[in-house]
Amino acid sequence: MRVNRILLSSALIVVALVVQVSVLARLHLPGAVPDLLLLTVLGLALVYGHVGGALIGFAAGLLADLAPPADHAAGRYALVLCVIGYLAGLAKPENGRLKSATGPMVVVVAAAIGTTLLYAGVGALVGDTAARHVGLPSLLFTAALYDLLLAPFVVPGIMALARRADNDPLAETGSAAKSADISSGWLSSGTGLKIGGQRGGLGSLKTKARTRTARVGRIKGVKRL
């Protein structure tokens, strides 16, 4: 991954985790908690693709596993977000531009449901049965609802920041100047285009000189008369 991608992703993940732990987790909403960290991973995966989404998802999940007040085994959420980031990156459009908001909303709902199912499944493998006591259907519904309501305020902004970090105007200006230098060097390196232009220029200068000489001769003839 590029340096600007790493820096931007790291900053967004840290901010999302701090907001989720300090604000969203304390709202005491019924059912699940709005997953701002998941939405951040989805927004970056839709721009960076499946490889970048998997790496960002793993890093974000591992940070969430180690951040207090984590009450589960380290690596559990990292595995879940790694898989979700990879699958979300597969939905990245070829030209990098989304034609409508329907696609991202479907990705958000599918990711919210998939994250809850994967987290509960991995928990069942390690002996954590908390999802059964809370009620898995209510967790799925509330997770999809909360993330869907929060997504329009998070995902488009993150995608815009990711695209802006990728499209460096200084790099584009430098490459354009370099291509201009190459083209000018190509024209002056014996293609014949410049030589023909010089011949045409000499011919036009000779024609102008003859015209001026004829005008001077006419004026002198008039004066002599």
C-alpha positions as CSV (number, residue, x, y, z in Angstrom):
1,M,0.0,0.0,0.0
2,R,1.1,3.6,-0.6
3,V,2.3,5.8,2.2
4,N,-0.7,8.2,1.8
5,R,-3.1,5.3,2.0
6,I,-1.5,4.0,5.2
7,L,-1.5,7.4,6.9
8,L,-5.1,8.2,5.9
9,S,-6.4,4.7,6.8
10,S,-4.6,4.8,10.2
11,A,-6.0,8.2,11.1
12,L,-9.5,7.3,10.1
13,I,-9.4,4.0,12.0
14,V,-8.1,5.6,15.2
15,V,-10.8,8.3,15.0
16,A,-13.6,5.9,14.3
17,L,-12.5,3.6,17.2
18,V,-12.3,6.5,19.7
19,V,-15.7,7.8,18.7
20,Q,-17.3,4.3,18.8
21,V,-15.8,3.5,22.2
22,S,-16.4,6.9,23.9
23,V,-19.7,7.9,22.3
24,L,-21.6,5.2,20.4
25,A,-21.0,2.5,23.0
26,R,-22.4,4.7,25.7
27,L,-25.7,5.4,24.0
28,H,-27.2,2.2,25.4
29,L,-29.3,1.5,22.4
30,P,-31.5,-1.6,22.3
31,G,-29.8,-4.5,20.5
32,A,-26.5,-3.9,18.7
33,V,-24.2,-0.9,18.8
34,P,-23.6,1.2,15.6
35,D,-20.4,0.0,14.2
36,L,-18.5,3.1,13.0
37,L,-15.3,1.1,12.6
38,L,-17.0,-1.3,10.2
39,L,-18.3,1.6,8.1
40,T,-14.8,3.1,7.9
41,V,-13.4,-0.2,6.6
42,L,-16.2,-0.4,4.1
43,G,-15.6,3.1,2.8
44,L,-11.9,2.5,2.3
45,A,-12.4,-1.0,0.8
46,L,-14.8,0.4,-1.8
47,V,-12.0,2.7,-3.0
48,Y,-8.8,0.6,-2.4
49,G,-10.2,-2.8,-3.5
50,H,-10.2,-6.2,-1.9
51,V,-6.5,-6.4,-1.0
52,G,-6.5,-3.0,0.7
53,G,-9.9,-3.8,2.3
54,A,-8.6,-7.0,3.8
55,L,-5.4,-5.4,5.2
56,I,-7.3,-2.4,6.6
57,G,-10.0,-4.6,8.0
58,F,-7.4,-6.8,9.8
59,A,-5.6,-3.8,11.2
60,A,-8.8,-2.2,12.4
61,G,-10.2,-5.4,13.9
62,L,-6.9,-6.1,15.7
63,L,-6.9,-2.6,17.1
64,A,-10.5,-3.0,18.3
65,D,-9.5,-6.4,19.9
66,L,-6.7,-4.8,21.9
67,A,-8.5,-1.5,22.8
68,P,-10.3,-1.4,26.2
69,P,-12.9,-2.4,27.2
70,A,-12.5,-5.5,24.9
71,D,-13.9,-8.6,26.5
72,H,-13.2,-11.2,23.9
73,A,-10.1,-13.0,22.6
74,A,-7.6,-11.0,20.6
75,G,-7.8,-11.6,16.9
76,R,-11.6,-12.5,16.8
77,Y,-12.8,-9.2,15.4
78,A,-9.6,-8.9,13.3
79,L,-10.6,-12.1,11.4
80,V,-14.1,-10.9,10.9
81,L,-13.2,-7.4,9.5
82,C,-10.5,-8.9,7.4
83,V,-13.1,-11.2,5.6
84,I,-15.6,-8.4,5.4
85,G,-13.1,-5.9,4.0
86,Y,-12.0,-8.4,1.4
87,L,-15.6,-9.1,0.3
88,A,-16.5,-5.4,0.3
89,G,-13.5,-4.6,-1.8
90,L,-14.7,-7.0,-4.5
91,A,-17.7,-4.6,-5.0
92,K,-15.3,-1.7,-5.9
93,P,-16.4,-0.3,-9.3
94,E,-13.9,-0.5,-12.2
95,N,-13.7,3.2,-12.8
96,G,-13.7,4.0,-9.0
97,R,-16.9,6.0,-9.3
98,L,-20.3,4.9,-8.0
99,K,-23.3,5.6,-10.2
100,S,-25.9,5.4,-7.4
101,A,-26.1,5.0,-3.6
102,T,-27.9,1.7,-3.9
103,G,-24.8,-0.4,-4.2
104,P,-23.0,1.0,-1.1
105,M,-26.2,0.7,0.9
106,V,-26.6,-3.0,-0.1
107,V,-22.9,-3.5,0.9
108,V,-23.5,-1.9,4.3
109,V,-26.5,-4.1,5.1
110,A,-24.8,-7.2,3.9
111,A,-21.7,-6.3,5.9
112,A,-23.6,-5.5,9.1
113,I,-25.4,-8.9,8.9
114,G,-22.3,-10.8,7.9
115,T,-20.2,-9.2,10.6
116,T,-22.7,-10.2,13.3
117,L,-23.0,-13.7,12.0
118,L,-19.2,-14.2,11.6
119,Y,-18.6,-12.7,15.1
120,A,-21.2,-15.0,16.6
121,G,-19.8,-18.0,14.7
122,V,-16.3,-17.4,15.8
123,G,-17.5,-16.9,19.3
124,A,-19.3,-20.2,19.2
125,L,-16.1,-21.9,18.2
126,V,-14.2,-20.5,21.1
127,G,-17.0,-21.1,23.6
128,D,-18.5,-17.6,23.8
129,T,-22.3,-18.0,23.7
130,A,-23.2,-14.4,24.6
131,A,-25.1,-13.9,21.3
132,R,-27.5,-16.7,22.2
133,H,-28.5,-15.0,25.4
134,V,-29.0,-11.6,23.8
135,G,-30.9,-13.0,20.8
136,L,-29.3,-13.3,17.4
137,P,-32.3,-12.2,15.3
138,S,-32.6,-8.9,17.2
139,L,-28.8,-8.3,16.9
140,L,-29.0,-8.8,13.1
141,F,-31.9,-6.4,12.7
142,T,-30.6,-3.7,14.9
143,A,-27.1,-3.9,13.5
144,A,-28.3,-3.6,10.0
145,L,-30.7,-0.7,10.9
146,Y,-28.1,1.3,12.9
147,D,-25.4,0.9,10.3
148,L,-27.7,1.8,7.5
149,L,-28.8,5.0,9.2
150,L,-25.3,6.0,10.0
151,A,-23.8,5.0,6.6
152,P,-24.9,8.1,4.6
153,F,-23.0,10.4,7.0
154,V,-19.8,8.3,7.0
155,V,-19.2,6.2,3.9
156,P,-19.4,8.9,1.2
157,G,-17.1,11.2,3.2
158,I,-14.5,8.5,3.7
159,M,-14.6,7.5,0.1
160,A,-14.1,11.1,-1.0
161,L,-11.1,11.4,1.3
162,A,-9.6,8.2,0.0
163,R,-10.0,9.3,-3.6
164,R,-8.5,12.7,-2.9
165,A,-5.5,11.1,-1.2
166,D,-5.0,8.8,-4.2
167,N,-5.3,11.6,-6.8
168,D,-2.2,13.8,-6.0
169,P,-2.4,17.0,-8.0
170,L,1.3,17.6,-7.7
171,A,2.1,14.2,-9.1
172,E,-0.3,14.7,-12.0
173,T,1.3,18.1,-12.8
174,G,4.8,16.7,-12.6
175,S,3.8,13.8,-15.0
176,A,2.2,16.2,-17.4
177,A,5.3,18.4,-17.4
178,K,7.5,15.4,-18.0
179,S,5.4,14.2,-20.9
180,A,5.5,17.7,-22.4
181,D,9.3,17.7,-22.1
182,I,9.4,14.2,-23.8
183,S,7.2,15.3,-26.6
184,S,9.2,18.5,-27.3
185,G,12.4,16.4,-27.2
186,W,10.8,14.0,-29.7
187,L,9.9,16.8,-32.1
188,S,13.4,18.2,-32.0
189,S,15.2,14.9,-32.4
190,G,15.2,14.4,-36.2
191,T,11.6,13.6,-37.0
192,G,11.6,16.2,-39.8
193,L,8.6,18.1,-38.4
194,K,10.7,20.9,-37.0
195,I,12.9,21.1,-40.1
196,G,9.9,21.4,-42.4
197,G,8.5,24.1,-40.1
198,Q,11.8,26.0,-40.4
199,R,11.7,25.7,-44.2
200,G,8.2,27.1,-44.3
201,G,9.3,29.9,-42.0
202,L,12.3,30.8,-44.3
203,G,10.1,30.8,-47.3
204,S,7.6,33.1,-45.7
205,L,10.4,35.5,-44.7
206,K,11.7,35.6,-48.3
207,T,8.2,36.4,-49.6
208,K,7.8,39.2,-47.1
209,A,11.2,40.7,-48.0
210,R,10.4,40.7,-51.7
211,T,7.1,42.4,-51.0
212,R,8.7,45.1,-49.0
213,T,11.4,45.6,-51.7
214,A,8.7,46.0,-54.3
215,R,6.8,48.6,-52.2
216,V,10.0,50.6,-51.6
217,G,10.7,50.6,-55.4
218,R,7.2,51.9,-56.1
219,I,7.5,54.6,-53.5
220,K,10.9,55.7,-54.9
221,G,9.4,55.8,-58.5
222,V,6.6,58.0,-57.3
223,K,9.0,60.4,-55.6
224,R,11.1,60.6,-58.8
225,L,8.1,61.5,-60.8
